[in-house]
Amino acid sequence: GALRNPTFRRIWAFGGFYYVYRSTELAVLSWFVLTLTDSEFQVALVGVSRIAPMFLFGLTAGGLSDRFSRPRLMAIGQASNLVTAAVMIILLSTGHAQYWHAFVAIFVTGTTWALDYASRRALLGDIFTGKALTNATSLDAGLVTGTNMVGPLLGTAIIRIADFSGAYVAILLLTIGALSFVLSIRNLPRSAGTTARRSSPLGQIRDSLILLRSNRVLLGAVLVTIVFNMMGWPFVQMVPVIARNILGTGEIGFGLLLSALGAGALTGAIFMAWAQP
């Protein structure tokens, strides 16, 4: 149902390019660092560099999305990603790329992800309410997880054919596609809840803690999220190590292993979007 809305179709198309780019980047940089350093610890730091910006800047990004144009913030993020991809292509093509460049590159794109995530989810709230919002959020989440099936296969296949610089050319083209769609999204009127109050980042933290103390359902959801992200999700970053060092496979086998995660997540997200309560 959400796909009948023309603005959401643009957001969804933008997400398709952007999310494939993100999953491709993670696969490419993880394999790049493993190949260059042969260190499990350095490979783990790729994942740390990716998720750290969400932890550091998540609340700040939410405040910015309340104060400025959400499509414009999303466009700024994609422009930053475009510059990052171009720099990585130059470094890889000239043979000057070092393993720590991967940490910097994925930290930059992780920072823009924090900005985009807050802006995009708030933008969905400006368009939809009730069950329509549940449907739109499920479709968006399905796109995030489903592209985890496409990105690793794409990135590792291009590594086999055209090395890491070729993989980053594909990433650059995907970023251009994402930027073109996000530039077509017009700013929308804010919903009443987002315009009623604009507090400082510290004020947002205080208000969030008060809300968590008073809402046991919300507190439970937050605790489940923390436990999963601390104890479950980090296995993803060890998939390239498992693929090469334990299973003895190359980059294509690694891509297949990582894409299986996206296939399962896409199946669950489609079910959630279809079987609404």
N, C-alpha and C positions, 0 to 999 in steps of 0.2 A: 504493500500500500504506500509506503513512504516514497517509493520510486516514481509515483505519479507526480510528485512535486518537482518542478524544473530546477529549483535551487538545490534541492537535495541531490538530484541527478548529477549536477556539476560537482558538488562536494564529494559524491561517491566516486565519480570519474577521477577527480583529483587524488582521492585516497588510493585508488587503484595504482596509479603511477608512483605515488609517494611510498606506499607500503611495500611494493615490490622493490623499490630502491633501497629501503631500510633493511629488508631481509637479505637482499643481495650484498649490500655493504658489509653486514655482519659476517656472512659466510666468507666473502673475499678477504676481509681483513684478518679474520681468525686463521684462515689457511695461510695467508701471507706471513703473519707473525710466527706461526708454527714452523713454516718452511725456513724462515730466516733465523730463528733463535733456537729451535728444537727444545723449547721450554714450556712445560705445562703452566707454570706460574705466569709467564708473559702472555700466554693465550687467555688465561683467566682475567688478566688486566684489561684485555679488550672489552670484555663484558662489564667490568667495573667502570671503565671509562664511558661506556655507553649509558649505564643506568644512573651514574652519579649525578648528572645534571637534573634529573627528575627529582632526586632527593634534595639537592641543594637549592633548586630554583622553582620547584613546583608551586609553592604558595605565591611567590613573586609573579610567576607566569599567570596565575589565576587573577591576581590584582590588575595586571596589565590588560588582560582580556576584558575586565570590567570597565576600564578607563578609555580604551582606544578601540578603533575599528577592528573587529575580529578578522575579517578577510584581509585587511592590510597587514596585520601581524602575521598571519599565515603566509602571505606573500613575501614578507621580509625574511621569514624563516627559509623559504624555498630559494630565495636569492642567495642567502648565506650558504646553503647547501651546494648551490651551483658553483660558487666561488671555491668552496672546499674541494669539490670533485675536480675542477679545473686544475687546482694546485697539485692534487694527487696525480693527475695524468702527467703533468710536467715532471714531477719527481720520479715517477715510475719509468717514463719514457727516456729520461736522461740518465737513469741508473743511480740517482742520488737518494732514492727512498730508503729510509731506515725504519726499523721496527717501531720506534717511538713516534714516528709520523702517523702511524695507524692509531695510536692512542689519542693524539691531538685531533685527527680528522673525525674520529667517532665521538669524541667529547663535544666537538662543535655541532655535529648533527644531532647528538643527544640533547644538547641545549635547545636547539630549534624544535626538537620533538616535544620538549616540555612546554614550549610556547605554543606550538601547534595543537597539542592535545587539549590544553585548557581552552583555547580559542574555539576549536572545532566542536568540542562537546557542548560548550556554552551556545554556540551557533545553532546546534540542533535544538536546544531548548528554546531558542528564539523562533524556530519554525514550527515545532510540534509540541503537543501536550498529551498527557494520558497514554493510552495504548499506542497511538501513532508514534509517540516519542520512544516507547519501548521497542517498537518495530524498527524505527530508524537507528536506534542505538545498537540493536542486535545486528542489523545489516552492516553497520560500520565496524562493529567488533568482528563480525565474520570476515570482513574484508581484511582487517588487520591480521587475523590469524590465518586466513586462507592464503594470503599472499606469501606466508611463510612456507607454503608448499612450492610456489613458483620461484621465488627469489633465490634460494640455495641451488636449485637445479640450473637456473639461468647463469648465476655467477660462476659456479664450478665448471659448467660446460664451456663457458667463454675462457676461463683460465686454461683449460686443456687446449683450446684452439688458438687463442691469441694472448695468452699470458695475463698477468695482473693489469697491465696498462690497458689491454683490450677490454677487460672486465670493467674498468673504471670509465671507459668511453661509453659503455652501455649504461652505467650509473648516471653519467652526465646527461645522456639522452632521456632517461626516465625522469630526471630532475627538471629538464626543460618541459617535458609533458606535464608534470605536476604544476609547475609555475604557470603555464599557459592556462590551465583550467582554473587555478585559484584566482588568477587575475580577472576571470569572467564572472566571479561571484560578487554580487552587489551587497553592500552593507544593508542590514535589516534592522527594523525597529526592535529595541530591547524589550524583553518580557518584563512585566511589572516587578518580579522578584529581583531582577538583576540591577534595576535602576533605583530601587528604594534606598539602598544604603551602600556607600563605597568607603570601606574602612581601610586603614593602613595594613601592611603585611603583618605587623605585630598584632593589630586588632583582629585580623582574620584568624591568626593562630589562637588567640584568646576565645573568639567566638566559636571556633571549631571544637576546642576542648570542652567548652560549656555544653555545646550540642551533643558531643559524644557522651558526656556524663549523664545527660538527660534522656538519651535514646539508646536503649539496649540493643535494638535491632541494628542500628547504624554502627554501634560499638563492636558488635559481633562481626559485621561485615568487614570492618577495618582490621580487626584482629586476624580474621581468616586470611585477608590479603597480605598482612605482614608475615604470617607464618608461611604461606605459600611462596612468597617472594624470597624469604630467607632460606627455606628448607627444600623447596621443590624446584623452582624455576632455574636456579644456578646450574643444574645438570646440563642445560643447553650449551653452555660455554665449553664443556668438556667433550662434546660430540666429536669435534675434529681430532682430538687426542685419542679418543676411543677408536675412531675410524682408522687412523693411521697406525697407531702403536699397538693396538690390541687386535683389531680385525685385519690389519695389513692391507687396507684398501687405499686407493688414491683419492683425488679430489672429487671424482664423480660419485664414488661410494659415499663419501662424506655428504655430498649434496643430497643423495637419496635418503640417507638417514635423517638429516635435518628436515627434509621436506615431509617426511612421514608425520612429524609433529604438526605441521600445518594442515595436513589432510584430516587428521583427527579433530583438530580445533575447528576447521571449516564445517565438518559434519555436525558438531555440537552447536555451532552458531546458527546454522540453517534450521536446525530443529527448534532452537529457542525463538527465532524470528517467526517460525510457522506456528508453533504450538503456544500461542499467547494465552495467558489465563483469562 
